[in-house]
């Protein structure tokens, strides 16, 4: 299950206690089916991997609207 974490404008977003836009996002080839928590719209976002403080982390992200991104993490 993918759980909404935050939304952010392009270039200004915190995830995993860091500015996620300052890290290289590596596309894992996986997709996450999510919904917009505000409007309930359904999306399929790519899943990315980043390395933060030596630890690999995965998240799903995509644009809700022009320059506004939604970020999700998977709860197993």
N, C-alpha and C positions, 0 to 999 in steps of 0.2 A: 504494500500500500504506500503510495506516495503522499507525503504530508506537506502542505504549504508551509514555507518558512518566512518568506518576505517578498516584497516587490521592491523594485529599484529602477531608477532612471539610468540610462546608458552612462556608464563611467562612475556611478556612485552607488555602490551596494555592498552591504556587509553580510557575509555568510561564513560560518565557521570562525567567527570573531576576527575576520580580516576583510579588507576591501577585495572582494572576489574578482573585480575587473583588473586587478594588478597581477593576476596569475594567468598562466597559460591553460586554457581549457582544452582538453584532449577528448575528442568525440569517441565514445566507447562503441558506437554502432548500435547501441540499445535505444529503445524508445520507451517513454513513460506516458501512460494515459492519465491525464489529470483533469481537474476542473478549476475554473477561476472561483476563488472563495467569495468574491464580491458579487459577481453576476451569474455564476453557475455555468458559464460556457465551458464546453469540453474541448480539450486540446490534446495533441500528441507532441510532446517535447522530446528533443534529444537528451540523452544522458551523457554527462561529461565527467571527466576525472581531473582533479587537480592535486598537487602535492603541497600541503601546508605544514610547515615545520617538520618536514621529513615523513609525514604521514599522508598516504593516498586517501583521498575522499571523493565520493561520487555524489552528484546532484543532477537534477533535471532542471532545465531552464529554457525559456522561450519568451517571445514577445506577446504580451496581452494586447498592446497597441503600440503605435510607433514610438520606439525608445523607452517603453515601460516593460520591464522584464519581471517574470514571476520565477521564483526559485523554490524547489521542492527537494526533500530528502526522502529516501526510502526507509520505511519502518517495516521490519520483518517480524 
